[in-house]
Amino acid sequence: MQQTLSVDVVIIGAGIAGLWLHHRLKQLGFQSLLLEKNAIGQGQTLSSQGIIHGGAKYALNGILSKATQAIGDMPARWQACLQGEGDIDLTAATMLAPHQLMWSTDKLSSKMVSFFASKALASRMQAITPDNSTALFHHPDFNGTLYQLDEPVLDIPSVLHCLAEPYQDSILQIPTEHEMSWKTIDKGVQAIQFGDELTLTAQHFVLTAGEGNETLLAELGISQPQMQRRPLQMVLCRSKKPNQPLPALYAHSLGAGSKPIATITSHYDKTGNVVWYIGGNIAEQGVGKSASQLQQEAEKLLADIMPWVDLPSLEWAVHAVDRAEPKQSALTRPDTAFVESVDNVHIAWPTKLALAPDLADKTLHALQQASLQQHDLDNTPLPTCLQPAPFAPALWDRVF
Ligand SMILES: Cc1cc2nc3c(=O)[nH]c(=O)nc-3n(C[C@H](O)[C@H](O)[C@H](O)COP(=O)(O)OP(=O)(O)OC[C@H]3O[C@@H](n4cnc5c(N)ncnc54)[C@H](O)[C@@H]3O)c2cc1C
């Protein structure tokens, strides 16, 4: 029998953006439903390195750009959540590292030295000596430069649990057995239809489906905003002997350019073995390369950037993934979280996981501007075709 369900807001896509917004809307008393096609976190979110950027990485050319300033508040905002004093209670999330390191085996270029010496980021970045660092750099053969960044690295699966668990009964998997279609009206969307089973109406619809936004926009006939993909091929490795694991490392290796040569974060697979997840230039330039070629390049790179380290015998994997963002001229990286409203459809890309709180603020503002109203709870039981969405497994447990 056809059933109709009415809520205040329907959000589509349960990555960091949809989950953060859904949590905030529920806290504020709105009837929000979050719909996920696959599993919670399965898109870019569980491919991320979990770095809560404060912008230092984007200022290596010595210039404090708009991106650096927009993202600068994010570490403090997340720290407040981790301490139970922010918008969302993340006290049960795991912080993998409170800081990251930046190191260079050579003398840094003069431009970068003046940047490091500048006051601009002085409160967030300090030069340190190897003996104040991890054991990895505390070695007589390391005689490069070392900086510490006050930007934490989080275990993203644990963050997703904190965001989703309090409201899991309203985070639902889109049923595959009923075709999903849009009921549009003169100005915007009235409902989503699931076959003959269910009509889901809402005042507003928010698209946080990452790269899935492109198809949703096409289905809705919305031509602006447009989306861009920026591809990466990330590299992962772990010790073949779990009793001799890789050391936990959270660090950017710097060369002469304005981007880190490699950014290494460390994660724990389900057996507790340490996995190095490697991004940065190697992942940007690794797009389209075969797994074996990229693995060879990564082995050589590790030998070049940490020649004093004796690594255990390693097992390798690669992970190709696209970053989905609002379209920019010349495929550049957007500076800030992005929300654009077309009637009652709000299209959102955080552009960085770290910017999810900012994206939620902007979307809430857009919804308030559009006079979102609170309605009494609709106690109609959910149709059986809508079941809670499962959590996706961590990347380290999928790729080897
Ligand atoms: C390799 C990599 C490393 C990164 N590292 C960092 C980092 O360290 N720090 C940082 O700040 N940022 C990082 N980022 C960026 C960050 O991961 C993304 O900006 C962020 O996760 C995007 O979140 P999202 O919720 O918009 O999209 P996604 O995480 O992609 O979520 C979209 C969700 O929508 C679902 N979906 C798709 N289509 C539909 C549909 N039709 N209906 C319903 N659901 C749908 C998907 O299954 C998915 O669950 C990284 C990105 C990549 C690719």
PDBQT file of the ligand as one rigid body, heavy atoms in Angstrom, charges set to zero:
ROOT
HETATM    1  C1  LIG A 501      42.354  10.315  -0.587  1.00  0.00    +0.000 C 
HETATM    2  C2  LIG A 501      41.701  11.474   0.117  1.00  0.00    +0.000 A 
HETATM    3  C3  LIG A 501      42.257  11.924   1.303  1.00  0.00    +0.000 A 
HETATM    4  C4  LIG A 501      41.665  13.007   1.973  1.00  0.00    +0.000 A 
HETATM    5  N1  LIG A 501      42.195  13.404   3.167  1.00  0.00    +0.000 NA
HETATM    6  C5  LIG A 501      41.633  14.437   3.830  1.00  0.00    +0.000 A 
HETATM    7  C6  LIG A 501      42.129  14.833   5.095  1.00  0.00    +0.000 A 
HETATM    8  O1  LIG A 501      43.066  14.235   5.641  1.00  0.00    +0.000 OA
HETATM    9  N2  LIG A 501      41.541  15.902   5.699  1.00  0.00    +0.000 N 
HETATM   10  C7  LIG A 501      40.495  16.573   5.138  1.00  0.00    +0.000 A 
HETATM   11  O2  LIG A 501      40.036  17.556   5.729  1.00  0.00    +0.000 OA
HETATM   12  N3  LIG A 501      39.968  16.195   3.939  1.00  0.00    +0.000 NA
HETATM   13  C8  LIG A 501      40.499  15.134   3.291  1.00  0.00    +0.000 A 
HETATM   14  N4  LIG A 501      39.970  14.726   2.093  1.00  0.00    +0.000 N 
HETATM   15  C9  LIG A 501      38.749  15.359   1.593  1.00  0.00    +0.000 C 
HETATM   16  C10 LIG A 501      37.529  14.764   2.309  1.00  0.00    +0.000 C 
HETATM   17  O3  LIG A 501      37.649  13.370   2.417  1.00  0.00    +0.000 OA
HETATM   18  C11 LIG A 501      36.237  15.115   1.592  1.00  0.00    +0.000 C 
HETATM   19  O4  LIG A 501      36.184  16.519   1.349  1.00  0.00    +0.000 OA
HETATM   20  C12 LIG A 501      35.012  14.752   2.411  1.00  0.00    +0.000 C 
HETATM   21  O5  LIG A 501      35.107  13.455   2.953  1.00  0.00    +0.000 OA
HETATM   22  C13 LIG A 501      33.765  14.838   1.533  1.00  0.00    +0.000 C 
HETATM   23  O6  LIG A 501      32.680  14.419   2.307  1.00  0.00    +0.000 OA
HETATM   24  P1  LIG A 501      31.225  14.304   1.698  1.00  0.00    +0.000 P 
HETATM   25  O7  LIG A 501      30.349  13.898   2.838  1.00  0.00    +0.000 OA
HETATM   26  O8  LIG A 501      30.883  15.524   0.943  1.00  0.00    +0.000 OA
HETATM   27  O9  LIG A 501      31.322  13.177   0.577  1.00  0.00    +0.000 OA
HETATM   28  P2  LIG A 501      31.510  11.584   0.670  1.00  0.00    +0.000 P 
HETATM   29  O10 LIG A 501      32.356  11.191   1.816  1.00  0.00    +0.000 OA
HETATM   30  O11 LIG A 501      31.962  11.163  -0.688  1.00  0.00    +0.000 OA
HETATM   31  O12 LIG A 501      30.048  11.038   0.969  1.00  0.00    +0.000 OA
HETATM   32  C14 LIG A 501      29.035  11.015   0.010  1.00  0.00    +0.000 C 
HETATM   33  C15 LIG A 501      28.074   9.889   0.382  1.00  0.00    +0.000 C 
HETATM   34  O13 LIG A 501      26.958   9.968  -0.476  1.00  0.00    +0.000 OA
HETATM   35  C16 LIG A 501      26.599   8.650  -0.891  1.00  0.00    +0.000 C 
HETATM   36  N5  LIG A 501      25.868   8.761  -2.151  1.00  0.00    +0.000 N 
HETATM   37  C17 LIG A 501      26.352   8.961  -3.405  1.00  0.00    +0.000 A 
HETATM   38  N6  LIG A 501      25.349   9.032  -4.292  1.00  0.00    +0.000 NA
HETATM   39  C18 LIG A 501      24.189   8.883  -3.593  1.00  0.00    +0.000 A 
HETATM   40  C19 LIG A 501      22.815   8.875  -3.946  1.00  0.00    +0.000 A 
HETATM   41  N7  LIG A 501      22.414   9.010  -5.204  1.00  0.00    +0.000 N 
HETATM   42  N8  LIG A 501      21.911   8.684  -2.982  1.00  0.00    +0.000 NA
HETATM   43  C20 LIG A 501      22.304   8.526  -1.684  1.00  0.00    +0.000 A 
HETATM   44  N9  LIG A 501      23.594   8.512  -1.287  1.00  0.00    +0.000 NA
HETATM   45  C21 LIG A 501      24.526   8.714  -2.225  1.00  0.00    +0.000 A 
HETATM   46  C22 LIG A 501      27.920   7.919  -0.985  1.00  0.00    +0.000 C 
HETATM   47  O14 LIG A 501      27.737   6.506  -0.900  1.00  0.00    +0.000 OA
HETATM   48  C23 LIG A 501      28.676   8.500   0.214  1.00  0.00    +0.000 C 
HETATM   49  O15 LIG A 501      28.442   7.752   1.395  1.00  0.00    +0.000 OA
HETATM   50  C24 LIG A 501      40.522  13.647   1.431  1.00  0.00    +0.000 A 
HETATM   51  C25 LIG A 501      39.967  13.160   0.231  1.00  0.00    +0.000 A 
HETATM   52  C26 LIG A 501      40.544  12.093  -0.415  1.00  0.00    +0.000 A 
HETATM   53  C27 LIG A 501      39.909  11.573  -1.668  1.00  0.00    +0.000 C 
ENDROOT
TORSDOF 0
